Amino acid sequence: MKLFYTPGACSISPHIALCEAGISHTIDKVDLKAKKTEGGADYLAINPKGYIPALQIDSGEVLVEGVAIVQYIADQKPESGLAPKAGTIERYRLMEWLTFISSELHKGFSPLFNPAMPDEGKKIFRDRLVQRWTYVEKQLAGKDYVMGKTFTVADGYLYNMTRWAKRVELDLSAFPNVTAFVARVEARPKVIEALKAEGLM
């Protein structure tokens, strides 16, 4: 498999999943402005949507959209425990988390990365994000990971969002459960492997 990524972007979530699953893969860095890969390919020919991540599977097909990609990765190695079995209520709980992270956290950060967004607008989005992180804090009470004791693909995605919080100076230090979660995830050898591969450590 080949993962198309940009360092520090949302593509770190499937990168962590690939490492945690122990799936052999290569990575190809994408210049999102030029729409070119490090290997010299036209990225729009790979993913016409123009953003990352994209995962080229062994058949040559390309999957896009992070929440679809991470579930695909997990299903290739069910013994990894990265996703509960399809059809179980636990799988739908995982999908709840992936949807929440995607729609309420991930997209909530977008305006904060936009230099054209006025400060008043950014404050509205920051306040909304604080509300969402308050929910996450409560949900992590008494848990190692979002689903309980087992690390899943939702945890890699949520961890990525904590990294984004630092980038936009959104202080999460008031959330001790989130802080402890970050420390647990950052201590995982396969997470370290993914971060190092992207030059993030």
Residue, then its C-alpha position, 0 to 999 in steps of 0.5 A: m500500500k502507498l499512503f499519500y501524506t503531508p507532514g502534520a496533516c490529517s494523513i497522520s491518522p491513517h499513517i498511525a493505523l498502518c503502523e499499528a496494524g503492521i501493514s507493509h506500506t510506502i509513503d509519498k509526500v504531497d505538496l498541496k499547493a503545487k498538487k505534486t507528489e514527492g515522486g513527481a506525480d500529478y496528485l490531482a490524477i491520484n485524488p481529484k479532490g486535491y486533498i490528503p490522505a489518499l491510500q493506493i491499495d495493492s489492486g491499484e485502486v485509490l481510497v480517499e477520506g480518512v474515516a474510510i481509509v482507517q476502517y479499511i486498514a483496520d479490516q485488513k488486520p482484524e486481529s490488530g483490534l483497531a476496529p471492532k467486527a463489522g455489524t457489531i454495536e461496538r463497530y457503530r460506536l467506533m463510527e460514531w467517534l470517527t464521525f464526531i472527530s471528522s465533523e465536529l473537531h477536524k472541520g472545526f479547526s479549518p477556519l483557524f488555519n485560514p489567514a483570511m478569517p478575522d479574529e472575531g470569527k476565529k473566536i467563535f470557532r475556538d469557543r465551539l471547539v472548547q465545547r467539543w473538547t469538553y465533551v471529549e474530556k467527559q467521555l475519556a473519564g476512566k478510559d485509556y482510549v475512546m473505546g475503553k482499554t483498546f486502542t482503535v483507529a479513532d484514537g489515532y485520529l483524535y490524537n492528530m486533532t490534539r496536535w492541531a490544537k497546539r498549532v493554533e494555540l488552543d490550550l487543552s491543559a484544562f482537560p486532564n483526561v485529554t492530557a493523559f490520553v495524549a501521553r498514552v498515545e505518544a508513548r506507543p511505539k507504532v505512533i512514534e514510528a509514524l511520527k518519525a517517518e514524517g519528520l514530526m519527532 
